[in-house]
Structures are given as structure tokens and as C-alpha cells.
């Protein structure tokens, strides 16, 4: 059957073990996949051909023991699994910090597999993390140092590039722009090179203040920050302003498990084991642990939500503060009666729960929403609080500190060093053009051909996560190291791809 661009299907290998159905329907909550027919005609797949709808469908390739479901992206450049080289790594797709094992062959990243971490992602990854690493193999990415003038690109040796850069920045005022997708080591090396006062986090003022607020809330005494495994054990969840399946998909899968706790409790009273999905479901019928979602759009968790409200960021924040007031037993004015009643219902549910959880984050770019979430958590006293941030090392950068892009561009400087950051994605093009025009030299370290790389006078070919070592800090505040999967120069000695921190150290 045709199952989309990620997964191949080969039914003649099936031994009818039901692991795919148990995972896809019972665990991940997918509705478009099942088992059909009977006896020798039994069939595992979709009712009709088409892309699998679940954001976690890629796990079928690891759950299946016989290869009915295989990784289509790997099949295009197929090699035997035992010929691949693996290294422990961390997914760069969002701030959750899931553990992965990328596999390489002949200088290409061929596939990504899950790496078990009992406190983070456990056995499963989202499809963004599993299939979203194709940029590592892009043909147009800088693989050697380059001198650029407009569209003219000249490849140079490592020594020539370093000598030129050292000459251009020695004795000059240099602005260093870091990045939330670069490792802690790279950002730290840049800060050491240019000095604290000339170091920018590479975030816009708005984004930086939001991530710093998230970091400071999580560092507040008395706030408990659960890991993804623990999220599954909470018996009431309030999500404020986050479409979790888009901003932290693996966390959304954990929330989906939390919704089943009521059913497990009811089954336990009837002495039924929780792993017996069918009887547990029969006992519980439509009963679920309460999950309330207040978001700016309808989310993919709507099917497990007790209540879902689609509202503007302002209204979400006000409703959040109303819930906090109701939990604390205080009056809250300025809302209509229906909204007050809804806030009271959420508050009563959270107070009645043994383990309530509040989830919020930066995606709606409204500080009040996160403050409301923190207030609800602190009013409850026994609640967990989780805040999502935009990128793989956003939290690490917030803790490291530095100027925002606007503050950095207000200074005078002779040269700019940009590390793994596309400034045109952070600020309006006019603002970035004006800032780059002030500098005599623009030195960019990156592993992708971005709009900022096109403006550089010198490009130093940085390593992606698969080609270098580094440390990133997840939204949970968990520092994790990723390791080099392969060295590109082993296959092609002319390539000079090094971690950004190695370039900066040199």
C-alpha cells in the first residue's frame, strides 16, 4: 500500500503480531490505521491508500519486527544496517531534546533511529525528528572555506581562510552573533573571542525576553519541572497557549498517555492490568483524565481534551489568570459569566487532582500567558510546570546570556561574526541589510546556504550535529551531549568541515 513519502509497506512479510496496531491506535491515538480481513487474508494498513496522518507514524519502522514497514527515505540510498556508522546524538528539531542514533554511510546521513532515554523520549520519536535531517546532505551547503564577493564564490584552504579572518579582526571591534541552534561550546567560544559586551544571542528582543522569562520562571524556587516520562503520570493537565503537536510533538505524545490515567485507575479497581488495552478501554468507555487546552487554533490533541477553547493570546492569558485566581479563592473581574464558570471548572478540576500539570510556552509570543501558567502552578502548590521554547538550544542560550540583535546592531563595530544563524529569519530584511552594511567584514560560520551566508565576505564551513560534538540544553534544562557520527574529510580529504567552536578557537 502507498503510505506517503516516509514509509514503505510490504505485507507479505507480516506475522500478524499486532505490534503496529497496538502502537499506532492504542498508544499514539491514530485513527487512520488498523487491521482488516481475516485468517490468511489479514491485512495491516489504512482503509485506503494515502499518507499516514499521525505525527508519530515513523515509529512503525522500529516497532515492526519483520520489515512490513520500512523507512522509505533510507530505501532511496539503501545500505545494510550493519554497514552504517552510528553515534549517540540529540534531535535538533525542537527544544524537547529527544535522544537519537543517526546512521551514516559513505559520508551521507542515511537514517535516524530512536535512542532509548528513560527520562526523555523513551522508545519513540516524532516524524519531524526522524525524517527532518535531510539538510545535512544538501549539495549546496558550504563544505570548504569560501571568499565571497556578491555572487562570486572562491574556495580557499583552511590556513588561507584563518589567516585572512585573523588579519581582518585583529585590533578591530568585532560583533559576535550566536545562535539557539548552535551548541553551547560554539556560543561560548564566540563570547570568549569578542567579549561579553560585544556578544549577541542572535535572538530578536521579543524572542529573547520570552525565553529568558521561561528560564527565570523555571529557576524559581518551588516550581517543579517534570521530564517527559513523568508527564505521562499526571492526572489533570492544563495547556495554555501551545499547539503542542507543532511546538513539542514528543511532549504531546506524553500528554496523550496522561489522558489514559483515569481509564487505568478504573481498570485497576476491577483488577485488570493496564497493558490490556482493549479491556481497559471497555471498562473506561469514554472516561479520560481531564485535559484542558486553551490555544489560538484547534489542536491535534482535541480528541483527548475534556475542554478546548480557541481564543486570542490576550484572552488565553486573561483566562489563565482567572483560573489562578479561582484556585487561590480570589475574585477576578472583567470576564463574562460563562467564562468565569469555565475558569472555575478548570480550577476545581486541578484542585481535585492528585498530580496537576500546567504546560505553556513561547509560541504565541505573549509573556502574560507564561506568567499566568506560573501563577496557576504556584497557586496549586503541588503542580508540575513545563514551558516550551522555540529551538534546540534556546534554553542554553538564555542561561548563557547576551545582547539581543536590536541591542547589538545599535553599537558601532568593524566586523561581524555570525555563528549558525540566519538573521533574515529573525528580523526584517531592511534592518539586517543596514546592520551588515555597517561592517567592513562579515564572517559567517554555517552548515547551510542561508540568506545570511550569501551576504558574507568569508564563509567558514561549520559542522552540522552529525559531523561534530557539542552540548545543548533542552526546555527542561537538561544539558545533553551529541557526538560526531562521521568525519566528512575521511571520505573526501579536500573537505574542511569543522565544529564552529573549533574554527573560533583557531
Secondary structure, 3 states (H helix, E strand, C coil): CCCCCCEEECHHHCCCCCHHHHHHHHHCCCCCCEEECCHHHCEEECCCCCCCCCCCHHHHHHHCCCCCEEEHHHHCCCCCHHHCEEEEEECCCCCCCCEEEEEEECCEEEEEEECCCCCCCCCCCCHHHHHCCHHHHCCCCCCCCEEEECCEEEECCHHHHHHHHHHHHCCCCEEEECCCCCCHHHHHHHHHHHCHHHEECCCCHHHHHHHHHHHHHHCCCCCECCCHHHHCCCCEEEEECCCHHHHCHHHHHHHHHHCCHHHHHHHHHCCCCCCCHHHHHHHHCCCCCEEEEEECCCCCCHHHCCEEEECCHHHHHHHHHHHHHHHHCCCCCCCCHHHHHHHHHHHHHHHHCCCEEEEEECCCCCHHHHHHHHHHHHHHCCCEEEEECCCCCHHHHHHHCCECHHHHHCCCCCEEEEECCCHHHCCCHHHHHHHHHHCCEEEEEECCCCHHHHCCCEEEEECCCCCCCEEEECCCCCEEEECCCCCHHHHCCCCCCECHHHHHHC
